[in-house]
Amino acid sequence: GQQVMQIPQYQHVQEGEDFTTYCNSSTTLSNIQWYKQRPGGHPVFLIQLVKSGEVKKQKRLTFQFGEAKKNSSLHITATQTTDVGTYFCAKEGGSEKLVFGKGTKLTVNP
Amino acid sequence: DGGITQSPKYLFRKEGQNVTLSCEQNLNHDAMYWYRQDPGQGLRLIYYSQIVNDFQKGDIAEGYSVSREKKESFPLTVTSAQKNPTAFYLCASTHRGSGNTIYFGEGSWLTVV
């Protein structure tokens, strides 16, 4: 398959700590998308990055796209219990398919 | 409200039986997808359809079948040939073209008993 590599697979933090998940591809990406799936729910779109070196923020979430457009990261500052869930990155896999990483499952200890 | 509706939410199937999962969207999206989710495996693409009356196999199509007779509907049949069908199934749709957001339904839990 053409999966993007996502690390770590699991991350447990204390509430208030920061969290980062990384997404890596062996090929240059045209864009990358990030999704969040709450426990028992379905994935929901968070953001799309397109430009080399792009940085976007959504409140406590910071998304980065690498200069070479082969990697991306999602950083959450001062995690809250509402941040729990699995975060997926996704890349275009040709033929208008979206290929997802395996996700990083975040748990937050209050 | 616009969205994607999957049914049923929960389904139990006896071994050897086929089962069909429904997916309907009223977003006027051209492309529709079926993903399977297992713990620790992320989302794996089963089938996708970019246009009515056309569909392609994804990475794990064996033991599954689909149809796309209408733009808004993309049902998935899990056949008895699927050896390990117990999973969470997600239907999704999007406009055609590069970089479009995928919208997911709420999913269907299939358990083989």
HADDOCK unambig.tbl for C-alpha pairs under 7 A between the chains (distance, minus, plus):
assign (segid A and resid 31 and name CA) (segid B and resid 99 and name CA) 6.74 0.50 0.50
assign (segid A and resid 41 and name CA) (segid B and resid 106 and name CA) 6.45 0.50 0.50
assign (segid A and resid 42 and name CA) (segid B and resid 104 and name CA) 6.50 0.50 0.50
assign (segid A and resid 42 and name CA) (segid B and resid 105 and name CA) 6.85 0.50 0.50
assign (segid A and resid 42 and name CA) (segid B and resid 106 and name CA) 5.33 0.50 0.50
assign (segid A and resid 42 and name CA) (segid B and resid 107 and name CA) 6.59 0.50 0.50
assign (segid A and resid 43 and name CA) (segid B and resid 104 and name CA) 6.48 0.50 0.50
assign (segid A and resid 45 and name CA) (segid B and resid 101 and name CA) 6.86 0.50 0.50
assign (segid A and resid 96 and name CA) (segid B and resid 97 and name CA) 6.70 0.50 0.50
assign (segid A and resid 96 and name CA) (segid B and resid 98 and name CA) 6.67 0.50 0.50
assign (segid A and resid 100 and name CA) (segid B and resid 42 and name CA) 6.84 0.50 0.50
assign (segid A and resid 100 and name CA) (segid B and resid 43 and name CA) 6.02 0.50 0.50
assign (segid A and resid 101 and name CA) (segid B and resid 42 and name CA) 6.26 0.50 0.50
assign (segid A and resid 102 and name CA) (segid B and resid 40 and name CA) 6.52 0.50 0.50
assign (segid A and resid 102 and name CA) (segid B and resid 41 and name CA) 5.41 0.50 0.50
assign (segid A and resid 102 and name CA) (segid B and resid 42 and name CA) 3.84 0.50 0.50
assign (segid A and resid 102 and name CA) (segid B and resid 43 and name CA) 6.84 0.50 0.50
assign (segid A and resid 103 and name CA) (segid B and resid 42 and name CA) 5.83 0.50 0.50
